[in-house]
């Protein structure tokens, strides 16, 4: 049995926010109404009326929409936090590497960090392997990325993306390198907590 959200259950501002999030997430993925509707097993006209506020949203529709959009129900209905939006990262230092976490813990498990790696960094002989993918861009300096049996030079302004199921290691080449990286949960554990 579908339970519709009553006007008394959801404040108008939150209702508008949810509808904007649905439309915004759909647009960010480049999906038409038809594409998202097919993923949600609803008609495009129903989805259009939900997005424009001409139809009340059923709770089970919210769950289905959140899954299809790759987010959680909590994130979809979360009210804006008017608190402090500024992140003040504290450096975490190990010999040859300094890390600044640039994101708060997210339910999706994505962590954004800035790393400075110097030639003093000694990772040992072991290249890491863990589930997931890694992405980084070089802000300044030059990185040397070892992936399996291959090495790649990544200069400032360039980016690299690779499967972390392949043994990998990032080092500085010719001086310090600053990188901006995005980790999933497995990558965060492997790179930020095991050293």
N, C-alpha and C positions, 0 to 999 in steps of 0.2 A: 504494500500500500504506500503510495507516495504521500509524503508529508510536505505541504507547501510552507514556505516561510511566510509567516503572517507579518503584516506591517508592524505589529507590536513586538515581534521577536527580533527584528533587525532594524536598527536605526537607519533613517533614510540616507545619511552620509555613508554608512558602511555598505548599504545596498548598492549605492552608486559606485563606491570604490570597488566592490566585488565585480560588478559588471564591466568597469573600466579595465580591471586586471584581466578578466577573461578576454576581452577584445584586444588588449595590449599584448598578452602572451600569444594569442593567435597570430596577430600581425607580425610579432617579432620572429615567429617561426616561418613566416611567409605563406601561411595557410589561408585559403579562402574559407568562407562560411561552409561551403560544401565539404571541403577537406576535413575540417574539425568535426562537422556534424557526422560524417561517416565514421570517424574514430569514436564518437560518443553514442552511435546508434540512435540519433535523433534527426529530425528533419532540419534542413537549413533554415526554414522559416521559423521553426521553434527557437533555434539558436539565435537567429536575428532578433526575435522578440525578447529573448533573455538579455542579450547585449544592450538593447535599446531601452529596456525597462518596461516594455509593453506586455511582459509576462512575468509572473512570479516564479522564483526559482525553487524547485523541489530539492530537498536535502540530498536525495539519491542522485539528482542531476549534478549537484555541486561535486559530489564524490567522483562521479564519472568524468566530469570536466577537468577536475584537478589531475586525475590519472592521465587523461589524454594529453594534457598540457605539460606533463612532466614535473608537476609540483605537488605539494601536499595540500590537504584540505585546510590545515592550520595556516599555511602561507597564503592561501587564496582568500581566507576570511579575516586574516590578522588586521587589527586596526592599526593605523599609523602611530608610531611612537614619537612623541614630540620631544623625547629626551635628547641627550647629547649624540649627535651624529658623527662627531669627529673621533677618529681612531688615533690614539697616541701610542704608537708601537714602541715597545721597549726592546732594545737589542739583546739577542741571546747569542753569546759568543762561545765558540770552540776554537781551538788553534787553527788559524787559516780560514775560518768561516764565521760570518756574522749574519744572523737572520732576524728580520723584522716581520712579524705577522701583521698584515694590512687588512685583515677581515675579521669579523667576529665569527663565532661558531655558527654555522648555518645548518638547518635541518637536512639539507641536501648533501652535506658533508664536503663542501668545497672550501678550500683554504687558499688564500692568496698571500704570497710572501715575497719580500724583496730579500735577495741574498747577495752578499759580497764575499767572493771567494778569492783568496790570494794564493800565490805559489807556495806558501807555507802549509797549505791544507794537505793533510796526509790521510787519505781515505783507507790506506792499507791496500792489500792486494785484491780484496773482495769487491766485485761489482754487484750492485743490488738487483734483486729480482722480486717483483711483487705484482699483484693484480692491478689492472687499470691502465691509464694513459697519463703521460706528462706533457705539459706545454710550458715553454718559457720563451721570453724575449730578452735579448741582451740590451741593457740600457747604456752601458759604457764598458769599454775594454773588449777583450776577445775570450770566448769560451771554447774549450776543446771538449767535445762530447764523444764519449766512447760508447757505442751501442753494438753489442756482440763483438764481432771481429773487426768492425769498421770504426774509424774516427772521423769526426766532422768538425770543421772550424766554423763557428758562428760568430759573426762580427756584430758590432753595435748597430741596432736597427733591424737586425734579422731575428727570426724566431725558429724554434725547432719543436716538433711534436713527434712522439714515438710511443710505442707500446712498452710498458714497464715490465712485461713478461720476458723481455730480452734483457740480459745483464747490461747494466748501464752505469755511467759515471760522468759527472761534469767537473771539469777542472778549469783553472785560469791558465791563460797562455800569454806570456810576455808582460805580465803585470796583473793587477787586480781586475776582476770582472764583476760588474753589478748586473744581476738578472732579476726579472720579475717573473714569478712562476705561479702556476695554478695547479694545486694538488687535489685529487679526490681523497677520501678517507684513508685508503690504503697507502697512497703516496705520502700523505702527511705523517702517518705513523712511521713509514720506512725512512723518510728523509729528515724529519724534524724531531723525532723522539728516540731513535735508536742510536744516534751518535753519542 
